[in-house]
Amino acid sequence: MLGVDSSTLVYETYFLSDTFDYNFSRWFATPIVRLTFPYAIFLWACWKFQRFHFFCDTGLLPRFGTRRFSLYELRAYHLTKKQVFFYTYGADVRTTLKTKALGKYNCCLECPEPGRACICDDESGDTNILAISRYATAVFSIGDLIEYTPGSRNDLFFWPLDLEAEEGEKYRPRYPSELSESPIRIVHAANHRHFKGTHYLIDAVDRLRTEGLQIELELVEGIPNREALELYRAADIVFDQCLIGFHGYVAIEAMALGKPLIAYIRKPEKYLLDDEKCPIINCKPDQIGLVLRELTESRKRLHELGIAGRRYVEEYFSVEAFSQRLRRAYDELGVIP
């Protein structure tokens, strides 16, 4: 949409998707290839591309035992006058002391592997962000991740959805029925239970069931995105998380499908894109039971929240909306597409 010829490249894939222009995951199954081939790819990419987009812990060159971006790679892009943009996804910038300082409920609260799941070490994280900020054309954060990236931009909101994918079928909305008498169905993508506060949700649902509420819970784990979307589509409510303090990509997909979305947003006015229009139901762990009870008592409200969520995604998270934000960012940075 901006007139840029772009490609995606990965060395490994997650079970969610493997659709990338350059997917080297099979090649990298061999240790010697994993150690040597990236240097050839790096030289080829520097010859072929003008602009690079990375997360804050992963470049083209190998990293050895750390989540820090290669300083040699940063300097090489600088010397060859490449435009380099960095994005945050969470584990690449989230550090322990900063996270715990955010409040009672946080991502470190129930972490089973401190020092492994994220960059964790505050000194290492600060050093990494300082180096990236020095050489980057721009650093873009999103939601709570602005807390770890001083000086970054929090205006891009880089999680767009292609609402027209497959003739609109992939994200075709199915709003909760106002007339249904079947049990309320809650769906939760629980791939990382300890970070999402899954047990708080399970406990709340169990208590409500003992009180006689007709309510069901389905946990979505370890399946491809296409299959997960069908489970979201069948839901009356989608629960995202109640510890991290910001919503994930699942929330955008759920709202696109017309589902009421529950998540804990620590600072709505700071983290959300137009917080006054955003229909996400803000909920801490100790509020889950109350929130679910209120929602199950009004099928009409579920329907209305589903419609509001779809409209929110159409206005702010479509590919078209994102492309305009990216164009503005490029213009302000003096980058001409």
Secondary structure, DSSP 8 states (H G I E B T S, - for coil): --S-----EESS-BTTB---SEE-TTGGGSHHHHHHHHHHHHHHHHHH-SEEEEETTB-SS---SSSS--HHHHHHHHHTT-EEEEE--STTT-BHHHHHTT-SS-TTTT-SSTTTSS-B-HHHHHHHHHHHHHH-SEEE--GGGGGGSTT-B-------B-TTGGGGTTT------SS--S-EEEEEE-TTHHHHTHHHHHHHHHHHHHTT--EEEEEE-S--HHHHHHHHHT-SEEE--SSSSS--HHHHHHHHTT--EEE--S-HHHHSSSTTT---EE--GGGHHHHHHHHHT-HHHHHHHHHHHHHHHHHHTBHHHHHHHHHHHHHHHT---
